[in-house]
């Protein structure tokens, strides 16, 4: 019986499991969306929630705790600078798990683990990029009209 036994083993020893979790947490923080198996997504979800909760209290101690769970300094920087402020008013539920169906190769059930609100941030970034491209095209068009024709 598994009374009071928490967590997922995922058929790995302790070192491999910790390395897997560190990699997945770092990927979620850096990319804001990953596709993995359902079991791994369920195992990593509470850890990602805890890391984001740490980011809401921006102290040296919480930065060191988060750095112990993440692989890269860039991920720690993004976590505290962007995600901590983005989820500052939210009381949990930072991660969404969406099932995607079975993987073609081995039939494992896939899931997408993404940060809530990341679709809005990406959509806004794409919109700003398109607007900048339109402005650039307009400037080039005006610049070409103002030039004397070459002969």
Backbone as a printed PyTorch tensor [residue, N CA C, xyz], in Angstrom:
tensor([[[  0.8280,  -1.1870,   0.0000],
         [  0.0000,   0.0000,   0.0000],
         [  0.8720,   1.2500,   0.0000]],

        [[  0.3480,   2.3040,  -0.6220],
         [  1.1260,   3.5460,  -0.7600],
         [  0.5610,   4.6410,   0.1470]],

        [[  0.2300,   4.3020,   1.3620],
         [ -0.2950,   5.3130,   2.2650],
         [  0.7620,   6.3660,   2.5550]],

        [[  0.3890,   7.6220,   2.4220],
         [  1.2520,   8.7720,   2.7280],
         [  2.5590,   8.7710,   1.9360]],

        [[  2.5470,   8.1920,   0.7470],
         [  3.7150,   8.2140,  -0.1280],
         [  3.3950,   9.1630,  -1.2730]],

        [[  4.0650,  10.3130,  -1.3010],
         [  3.7650,  11.3370,  -2.2930],
         [  4.7880,  11.3010,  -3.4110]],

        [[  4.4170,  11.8540,  -4.5530],
         [  5.3520,  12.0000,  -5.6580],
         [  5.2840,  10.8530,  -6.6500]],

        [[  6.0300,  11.0200,  -7.7300],
         [  6.0630,  10.0560,  -8.8210],
         [  7.4850,   9.5330,  -8.9800]],

        [[  7.6420,   8.2320,  -9.1900],
         [  8.9740,   7.6690,  -9.3880],
         [  9.3830,   7.6680, -10.8580]],

        [[  8.4320,   7.4570, -11.7490],
         [  8.6730,   7.4430, -13.1910],
         [  9.7420,   6.4280, -13.6000]],

        [[  9.8600,   5.3410, -12.8530],
         [ 10.8020,   4.2480, -13.1430],
         [ 12.2430,   4.7340, -13.2590]],

        [[ 12.6200,   5.6950, -12.4210],
         [ 13.9730,   6.2370, -12.4450],
         [ 14.5390,   6.2450, -11.0350]],

        [[ 15.8770,   6.2070, -10.9510],
         [ 16.4860,   6.3530,  -9.6360],
         [ 16.4630,   7.8340,  -9.2480]],

        [[ 16.8950,   8.1170,  -8.0480],
         [ 16.7460,   9.4700,  -7.5120],
         [ 17.4740,  10.5160,  -8.3530]],

        [[ 18.7120,  10.2350,  -8.7310],
         [ 19.4870,  11.2080,  -9.4970],
         [ 18.8860,  11.4980, -10.8550]],

        [[ 18.4550,  10.4520, -11.5460],
         [ 17.8600,  10.6350, -12.8670],
         [ 16.5350,  11.3810, -12.7630]],

        [[ 15.7750,  11.0740, -11.7220],
         [ 14.4850,  11.7360, -11.5360],
         [ 14.6750,  13.2290, -11.2400]],

        [[ 15.6300,  13.5630, -10.3670],
         [ 15.8860,  14.9740, -10.0670],
         [ 16.3630,  15.7220, -11.3000]],

        [[ 17.2310,  15.0930, -12.0900],
         [ 17.7260,  15.7380, -13.3120],
         [ 16.5870,  15.9540, -14.3060]],

        [[ 15.7150,  14.9690, -14.4420],
         [ 14.5640,  15.0920, -15.3380],
         [ 13.6690,  16.2470, -14.8970]],

        [[ 13.3730,  16.3100, -13.6050],
         [ 12.5060,  17.3630, -13.0990],
         [ 13.1340,  18.7420, -13.2710]],

        [[ 14.4380,  18.8590, -13.0070],
         [ 15.1230,  20.1470, -13.1970],
         [ 15.0280,  20.5960, -14.6530]],

        [[ 15.2680,  19.6630, -15.5750],
         [ 15.2070,  19.9940, -16.9940],
         [ 13.8140,  20.4170, -17.4260]],

        [[ 12.7990,  19.6990, -16.9650],
         [ 11.4290,  20.0350, -17.3460],
         [ 10.9980,  21.3790, -16.7460]],

        [[ 11.3400,  21.6240, -15.4860],
         [ 10.9730,  22.8960, -14.8540],
         [ 11.6440,  24.0480, -15.5920]],

        [[ 12.9270,  23.8840, -15.9080],
         [ 13.6550,  24.9340, -16.6200],
         [ 13.0350,  25.1890, -17.9910]],

        [[ 12.6490,  24.1260, -18.6890],
         [ 12.0420,  24.2810, -20.0100],
         [ 10.7050,  25.0140, -19.9300]],

        [[  9.9140,  24.6910, -18.9290],
         [  8.6200,  25.3720, -18.7790],
         [  8.8370,  26.8600, -18.5050]],

        [[  9.8020,  27.1890, -17.6550],
         [ 10.0540,  28.5910, -17.3210],
         [ 10.5900,  29.3440, -18.5400]],

        [[ 11.5230,  28.7410, -19.2770],
         [ 12.1340,  29.4350, -20.4170],
         [ 11.1900,  29.5450, -21.6040]],

        [[ 10.5030,  28.4510, -21.9550],
         [  9.6760,  28.4270, -23.1610],
         [  8.2030,  28.7120, -22.8970]],

        [[  7.7730,  28.6280, -21.6510],
         [  6.4010,  28.8330, -21.2130],
         [  5.4400,  27.7710, -21.7310]],

        [[  5.9580,  26.7860, -22.4460],
         [  5.1000,  25.7040, -22.9630],
         [  5.9800,  24.5340, -23.3750]],

        [[  5.6510,  23.3200, -22.8940],
         [  6.3710,  22.1290, -23.3240],
         [  5.3640,  21.0240, -23.6150]],

        [[  5.7780,  20.0740, -24.4380],
         [  4.9780,  18.8910, -24.7150],
         [  5.7490,  17.7020, -24.1840]],

        [[  5.1040,  16.9270, -23.3120],
         [  5.7320,  15.7670, -22.6970],
         [  4.6550,  14.7260, -22.4250]],

        [[  5.0150,  13.6480, -21.7450],
         [  4.0150,  12.6380, -21.4210],
         [  3.1540,  13.1350, -20.2560]],

        [[  1.9850,  12.5320, -20.1230],
         [  1.0480,  12.9570, -19.0830],
         [  1.6400,  12.7100, -17.6970]],

        [[  2.3040,  11.5740, -17.4960],
         [  2.8650,  11.2550, -16.1830],
         [  3.9360,  12.2710, -15.7780]],

        [[  4.8130,  12.6280, -16.7170],
         [  5.8590,  13.6120, -16.4100],
         [  5.2370,  14.9800, -16.1510]],

        [[  4.2250,  15.3410, -16.9200],
         [  3.5680,  16.6360, -16.7400],
         [  2.9010,  16.7080, -15.3710]],

        [[  2.2480,  15.6330, -14.9590],
         [  1.6000,  15.6170, -13.6490],
         [  2.6250,  15.6740, -12.5260]],

        [[  3.7880,  15.0690, -12.7440],
         [  4.8250,  15.0650, -11.7150],
         [  5.4800,  16.4370, -11.5740]],

        [[  5.6400,  17.1520, -12.6780],
         [  6.3630,  18.4240, -12.6780],
         [  5.4640,  19.6050, -12.3310]],

        [[  4.1910,  19.4810, -12.5640],
         [  3.2620,  20.5990, -12.3640],
         [  3.3520,  21.2280, -10.9720]],

        [[  3.2930,  20.4510,  -9.8710],
         [  3.3830,  21.1010,  -8.5600],
         [  4.7320,  21.7600,  -8.3030]],

        [[  5.7880,  21.2330,  -8.8990],
         [  7.1070,  21.8300,  -8.7180],
         [  7.1990,  23.1800,  -9.4180]],

        [[  6.6240,  23.2750, -10.6070],
         [  6.6120,  24.5560, -11.3320],
         [  5.7900,  25.5820, -10.5460]],

        [[  4.6750,  25.1410,  -9.9850],
         [  3.8450,  26.0430,  -9.1840],
         [  4.6310,  26.5720,  -7.9850]],

        [[  5.4060,  25.7000,  -7.3350],
         [  6.1910,  26.1300,  -6.1700],
         [  7.2750,  27.1270,  -6.5650]],

        [[  7.9140,  26.9050,  -7.7150],
         [  8.9700,  27.8170,  -8.1620],
         [  8.3830,  29.1950,  -8.4630]],

        [[  7.2200,  29.2330,  -9.0910],
         [  6.5930,  30.5180,  -9.4000],
         [  6.1480,  31.2160,  -8.1190]],

        [[  5.6830,  30.4500,  -7.1440],
         [  5.3210,  31.0370,  -5.8580],
         [  6.5450,  31.6510,  -5.1860]],

        [[  7.7060,  31.0030,  -5.3230],
         [  8.9470,  31.5810,  -4.7920],
         [  9.2510,  32.9200,  -5.4680]],

        [[  8.9790,  32.9940,  -6.7740],
         [  9.3000,  34.2090,  -7.5320],
         [  8.4530,  35.4000,  -7.0980]],

        [[  7.3040,  35.1410,  -6.5120],
         [  6.4540,  36.2370,  -6.0650],
         [  7.0780,  36.9740,  -4.8750]],

        [[  7.8650,  36.2550,  -4.0520],
         [  8.6190,  36.8910,  -2.9570],
         [ 10.0600,  37.0060,  -3.4390]],

        [[ 10.4230,  38.1380,  -3.9440],
         [ 11.7460,  38.3190,  -4.5450],
         [ 12.7700,  38.6890,  -3.4740]],

        [[ 13.3610,  37.6730,  -2.8450],
         [ 14.4300,  37.8910,  -1.8810],
         [ 15.6300,  37.0560,  -2.3090]],

        [[ 16.7640,  37.3090,  -1.7010],
         [ 17.9630,  36.5460,  -2.0160],
         [ 17.7490,  35.0680,  -1.7060]],

        [[ 17.0990,  34.7880,  -0.5890],
         [ 16.8640,  33.4000,  -0.1980],
         [ 15.9870,  32.6620,  -1.2160]],

        [[ 14.8940,  33.3160,  -1.6760],
         [ 14.0220,  32.6530,  -2.6450],
         [ 14.7230,  32.5010,  -3.9950]],

        [[ 15.5890,  33.4620,  -4.3480],
         [ 16.3620,  33.3200,  -5.5950],
         [ 17.2800,  32.1090,  -5.5200]],

        [[ 17.9110,  31.8970,  -4.3790],
         [ 18.7910,  30.7360,  -4.2260],
         [ 18.0040,  29.4360,  -4.2150]],

        [[ 16.8300,  29.4400,  -3.6030],
         [ 15.9890,  28.2450,  -3.6210],
         [ 15.5510,  27.9170,  -5.0490]],

        [[ 15.1760,  28.9350,  -5.8030],
         [ 14.7610,  28.7200,  -7.1890],
         [ 15.9390,  28.2660,  -8.0400]],

        [[ 17.1180,  28.8340,  -7.8090],
         [ 18.3100,  28.4580,  -8.5760],
         [ 18.6710,  27.0010,  -8.3350]],

        [[ 18.3520,  26.4800,  -7.1600],
         [ 18.6130,  25.0680,  -6.8670],
         [ 17.6840,  24.1600,  -7.6650]],

        [[ 16.5180,  24.6660,  -8.0750],
         [ 15.5580,  23.8510,  -8.8170],
         [ 15.6540,  24.0630, -10.3220]],

        [[ 16.3690,  25.0960, -10.7690],
         [ 16.4950,  25.4000, -12.1890],
         [ 17.9220,  25.1500, -12.6510]],

        [[ 18.0890,  24.9730, -13.9600],
         [ 19.4040,  24.6360, -14.5000],
         [ 20.2140,  25.8430, -14.9490]],

        [[ 19.5660,  26.8910, -15.4300],
         [ 20.3050,  28.0070, -16.0170],
         [ 20.0240,  29.3090, -15.2690]],

        [[ 21.0290,  30.1870, -15.1890],
         [ 20.8020,  31.5010, -14.5830],
         [ 19.7900,  32.3430, -15.3700]],

        [[ 19.7220,  32.1240, -16.6870],
         [ 18.7510,  32.8660, -17.5000],
         [ 17.3240,  32.5210, -17.0920]],

        [[ 17.0890,  31.2680, -16.7400],
         [ 15.7590,  30.8600, -16.3040],
         [ 15.4040,  31.5210, -14.9710]],

        [[ 16.3720,  31.6100, -14.0730],
         [ 16.1370,  32.2680, -12.7830],
         [ 15.8360,  33.7460, -13.0110]],

        [[ 16.5780,  34.3650, -13.9030],
         [ 16.3760,  35.7840, -14.2210],
         [ 14.9690,  36.0150, -14.7740]],

        [[ 14.5510,  35.1920, -15.7250],
         [ 13.2270,  35.3500, -16.3230],
         [ 12.1370,  35.0890, -15.2890]],

        [[ 12.3630,  34.0770, -14.4460],
         [ 11.3820,  33.7280, -13.4230],
         [ 11.0920,  34.9070, -12.5060]],

        [[ 12.1320,  35.5560, -12.0220],
         [ 11.9270,  36.6390, -11.0570],
         [ 11.5790,  37.9620, -11.7190]],

        [[ 12.1230,  38.2290, -12.9080],
         [ 11.8480,  39.5130, -13.5540],
         [ 10.4880,  39.5500, -14.2310]],

        [[ 10.1420,  38.5020, -14.9650],
         [  8.9110,  38.5220, -15.7550],
         [  7.7660,  37.7600, -15.0880]],

        [[  8.0110,  36.4960, -14.7370],
         [  6.9110,  35.6500, -14.2600],
         [  6.4580,  36.0170, -12.8560]],

        [[  7.3900,  36.4040, -12.0030],
         [  7.0120,  36.7890, -10.6440],
         [  6.0710,  37.9770, -10.6310]],

        [[  6.3450,  38.9460, -11.4860],
         [  5.4670,  40.1200, -11.5570],
         [  4.1630,  39.7910, -12.2790]],

        [[  4.2480,  38.9280, -13.2860],
         [  3.0490,  38.5750, -14.0510],
         [  2.0260,  37.8300, -13.1950]],

        [[  2.5060,  36.9570, -12.3120],
         [  1.6000,  36.1780, -11.4780],
         [  1.5020,  36.7350, -10.0600]],

        [[  1.9120,  37.9760,  -9.8490],
         [  1.9360,  38.5610,  -8.5150],
         [  0.5810,  38.6060,  -7.8340]],

        [[ -0.4720,  38.8720,  -8.5700],
         [ -1.8100,  38.9830,  -7.9910],
         [ -2.5860,  37.6690,  -8.0160]],

        [[ -2.0310,  36.6460,  -8.6510],
         [ -2.7340,  35.3680,  -8.8040],
         [ -2.4230,  34.4590,  -7.6170]],

        [[ -3.4290,  33.7700,  -7.1050],
         [ -3.2720,  32.9210,  -5.9290],
         [ -3.1490,  31.4530,  -6.3220]],

        [[ -2.2020,  31.1130,  -7.1470],
         [ -2.0100,  29.7150,  -7.5330],
         [ -2.6480,  29.4250,  -8.8760]],

        [[ -2.4760,  28.1920,  -9.3560],
         [ -3.0290,  27.8070, -10.6490],
         [ -2.2990,  28.4710, -11.7890]],

        [[ -0.9640,  28.4310, -11.7510],
         [ -0.1630,  29.1100, -12.7690],
         [  0.0630,  28.2520, -14.0080]],

        [[ -0.1940,  26.9500, -13.8980],
         [  0.1550,  26.0150, -14.9670],
         [ -1.1010,  25.3050, -15.4520]],

        [[ -1.2140,  25.1640, -16.7580],
         [ -2.3390,  24.4520, -17.3770],
         [ -1.8050,  23.1770, -18.0250]],

        [[ -2.5000,  22.0590, -17.8160],
         [ -2.1390,  20.7850, -18.4110],
         [ -3.2280,  20.4060, -19.4040]],

        [[ -2.8620,  20.2620, -20.6730],
         [ -3.8180,  19.9220, -21.7210],
         [ -3.3940,  18.6270, -22.3760]],

        [[ -4.2700,  17.6530, -22.4070],
         [ -3.9430,  16.3700, -23.0360],
         [ -4.0460,  16.5080, -24.5520]],

        [[ -3.0660,  15.9130, -25.2580],
         [ -2.9830,  16.0710, -26.7030],
         [ -3.2550,  14.7990, -27.4940]],

        [[ -3.3860,  13.6670, -26.8350],
         [ -3.5650,  12.4140, -27.5430],
         [ -2.2980,  11.5860, -27.4850]],

        [[ -2.2790,  10.5100, -28.2370],
         [ -1.1560,   9.5830, -28.1770],
         [ -0.0470,   9.9490, -29.1480]],

        [[  1.1880,   9.6420, -28.7350],
         [  2.3640,   9.8750, -29.5740],
         [  2.3890,   8.8110, -30.6590]],

        [[  2.8470,   9.1930, -31.8420],
         [  2.8190,   8.2980, -32.9920],
         [  3.7520,   7.0920, -32.8130]],

        [[  4.9390,   7.3070, -32.2740],
         [  5.9310,   6.2420, -32.2130],
         [  5.5890,   5.1220, -31.2590]],

        [[  5.3160,   5.4470, -29.9980],
         [  5.1090,   4.4060, -28.9960],
         [  3.7290,   4.4340, -28.3560]],

        [[  2.8730,   5.3510, -28.7580],
         [  1.5130,   5.3860, -28.2360],
         [  1.3910,   6.0060, -26.8560]],

        [[  2.4550,   6.6320, -26.3560],
         [  2.3810,   7.2740, -25.0420],
         [  1.4760,   8.4920, -25.1170]],

        [[  0.6800,   8.6860, -24.0730],
         [ -0.2370,   9.8210, -24.0700],
         [  0.5360,  11.1110, -23.8250]],

        [[  0.3720,  12.0770, -24.6960],
         [  1.0880,  13.3530, -24.6370],
         [  0.2390,  14.3990, -23.9340]],

        [[  0.9200,  15.3620, -23.3360],
         [  0.2380,  16.4870, -22.7020],
         [  1.0730,  17.7450, -22.9130]],

        [[  0.3860,  18.8690, -23.0060],
         [  1.0650,  20.1500, -23.1110],
         [  0.9650,  20.8360, -21.7490]],

        [[  2.1060,  21.2120, -21.2200],
         [  2.1820,  21.9120, -19.9480],
         [  2.5470,  23.3500, -20.2650]],

        [[  1.6590,  24.3010, -19.9740],
         [  1.9320,  25.6940, -20.3190],
         [  1.5450,  26.6070, -19.1720]],

        [[  2.2110,  27.7370, -19.1300],
         [  1.8850,  28.7370, -18.1320],
         [  0.6100,  29.4620, -18.5410]],

        [[ -0.2650,  29.7000, -17.5930],
         [ -1.5230,  30.3840, -17.8630],
         [ -1.2080,  31.8160, -18.2750]],

        [[ -1.8320,  32.2680, -19.3440],
         [ -1.6070,  33.6270, -19.8150],
         [ -0.4920,  33.7400, -20.8230]],

        [[  0.2480,  32.6690, -21.0690],
         [  1.3580,  32.7560, -22.0180],
         [  0.8560,  32.9690, -23.4370]],

        [[ -0.3410,  32.4550, -23.7310],
         [ -0.8770,  32.6590, -25.0700],
         [ -1.1710,  34.1390, -25.3060]],

        [[ -1.5830,  34.8560, -24.2620],
         [ -1.8460,  36.2830, -24.4040],
         [ -0.5550,  37.0570, -24.6090]],

        [[  0.4790,  36.6660, -23.8920],
         [  1.7690,  37.3510, -24.0190],
         [  2.3490,  37.1220, -25.4090]],

        [[  2.2880,  35.8770, -25.8930],
         [  2.8320,  35.5730, -27.2180],
         [  2.0280,  36.2600, -28.3070]],

        [[  0.7080,  36.3010, -28.1410],
         [ -0.1410,  36.9540, -29.1260],
         [  0.1710,  38.4440, -29.1840]],

        [[  0.3750,  39.0730, -28.0340],
         [  0.7090,  40.4920, -27.9960],
         [  2.0650,  40.7550, -28.6400]],

        [[  3.0200,  39.8560, -28.4050],
         [  4.3480,  40.0120, -29.0070],
         [  4.2670,  39.8790, -30.5290]],

        [[  3.4770,  38.9190, -31.0130],
         [  3.3110,  38.7500, -32.4620],
         [  2.6360,  39.9740, -33.0660]],

        [[  1.6390,  40.5030, -32.3670],
         [  0.9340,  41.6840, -32.8490],
         [  1.8820,  42.8760, -32.9370]],

        [[  2.7210,  43.0610, -31.9220],
         [  3.6800,  44.1610, -31.9280],
         [  4.6940,  43.9910, -33.0550]],

        [[  5.1040,  42.7470, -33.3080],
         [  6.0720,  42.4780, -34.3770],
         [  5.4620,  42.8170, -35.7480]],

        [[  4.2110,  42.4020, -35.9630],
         [  3.5380,  42.7110, -37.2320],
         [  3.3760,  44.2150, -37.4090]],

        [[  3.0370,  44.9170, -36.3270],
         [  2.8680,  46.3660, -36.4000],
         [  4.1920,  47.0290, -36.7610]],

        [[  5.2800,  46.5620, -36.1610],
         [  6.6060,  47.1090, -36.4550],
         [  6.9820,  46.8610, -37.9130]],

        [[  6.6610,  45.6660, -38.4310],
         [  6.9490,  45.3640, -39.8430],
         [  6.1540,  46.2710, -40.7700]],

        [[  4.8740,  46.5270, -40.4410],
         [  4.0620,  47.4260, -41.2640],
         [  4.6360,  48.8400, -41.2610]],

        [[  5.0300,  49.3110, -40.0730],
         [  5.6200,  50.6510, -39.9830],
         [  6.9190,  50.7320, -40.7790]],

        [[  7.7260,  49.6870, -40.6940],
         [  8.9870,  49.6470, -41.4350],
         [  8.7200,  49.6790, -42.9420]],

        [[  7.7170,  48.9180, -43.3960],
         [  7.3730,  48.8910, -44.8150],
         [  6.8620,  50.2630, -45.2710]],

        [[  6.0810,  50.9150, -44.4100],
         [  5.5800,  52.2430, -44.7600],
         [  6.7290,  53.2440, -44.8590]],

        [[  7.6750,  53.1600, -43.9100],
         [  8.8240,  54.0750, -43.9430],
         [  9.6530,  53.8490, -45.2080]],

        [[  9.8660,  52.5970, -45.5730],
         [ 10.6360,  52.2980, -46.7780],
         [  9.9070,  52.7870, -48.0200]],

        [[  8.5740,  52.6370, -48.0310],
         [  7.7840,  53.1190, -49.1600],
         [  7.8610,  54.6240, -49.2950]],

        [[  7.8000,  55.3600, -48.1870],
         [  7.9060,  56.8150, -48.2220],
         [  9.3170,  57.2360, -48.5980]],

        [[ 10.2860,  56.4720, -48.1260],
         [ 11.6850,  56.7900, -48.4050],
         [ 11.9620,  56.6210, -49.9070]],

        [[ 11.3970,  55.6030, -50.5210],
         [ 11.6060,  55.3550, -51.9480],
         [ 10.9150,  56.4240, -52.7970]],

        [[  9.7410,  56.8890, -52.3640],
         [  9.0190,  57.9090, -53.1170],
         [  9.7860,  59.2460, -53.1210]],

        [[ 10.4600,  59.5480, -52.0200],
         [ 11.1780,  60.8190, -51.8950],
         [ 12.4640,  60.8760, -52.6940]],

        [[ 12.9710,  59.7560, -53.1260],
         [ 14.2320,  59.7340, -53.8710],
         [ 14.0100,  60.0980, -55.3310]],

        [[ 15.0540,  60.6760, -55.9430],
         [ 14.9960,  61.0040, -57.3680],
         [ 15.2400,  59.7170, -58.1590]],

        [[ 14.5700,  59.5440, -59.2790],
         [ 14.7680,  58.3100, -60.0790],
         [ 16.1910,  58.2900, -60.6570]],

        [[ 16.7640,  57.1220, -60.6430],
         [ 18.1380,  56.9630, -61.1770],
         [ 18.0710,  56.6610, -62.6480]],

        [[ 18.9610,  57.2850, -63.4360],
         [ 18.9860,  57.0530, -64.8860],
         [ 20.3680,  56.7460, -65.3530]]])
